[in-house]
Amino acid sequence: MSQDVAPDEWIAALTEARDSQQCDFFDFLTAVDELDDGIRIVAHVYSTTTRQHLLIRTLLPPDAPRLPTATTVYKGANWHERETCEMFGVHFEGHPNLIPLLLPDGFEGNPLRKDFVLASRVAKQWPGEVDPGQSLTELKKPKRRRNLPPGVPENWVQP
């Protein structure tokens, strides 16, 4: 079962799932970059009593994704929100310790956003550049113009 809620109903929906629907187990929280539509936050909770699954979703604006922390309802949301903040740039207001979890110190950007340029795809061979039946050695003899990988702007220059 799934439930779509407005961002200002996020905590109420999680609380309702925990208290009224007996969803006592917090499984995961993640995000999906839906480009111009925004960032969709998805939480999965589960009832160990009734064995009911519930997906709770909300859509945040792409330019300022902010949401109240789910840690006030489910303590298990802590690391999931830290990861989502780091990888998608979603700020969880009221989170007790919203510090980086996975990326090295000084990393800039949100690597799971679709507008994040994957520079390594330009610097190193990527699989989508090889035609069917063509080997990597044949690629050194260019038959066609080299295409940039998905997500790399045409005017991007390798540092």
Secondary structure, 3 states (H helix, E strand, C coil): CEEECCHHHHHHHHHHHHHCCCCCEEEEEEEEECHHHCEEEEEEEECCCCCCEEEEEEEECCCCCEEECHHHCCCCHHHHHHHHHHHHCCEEECCCCCCCCCCCCCCCCCCCCCCCCCCHHHHCCCHHHCCCCCCHHHHCCCCCCCCCCCCCCCCCCCC
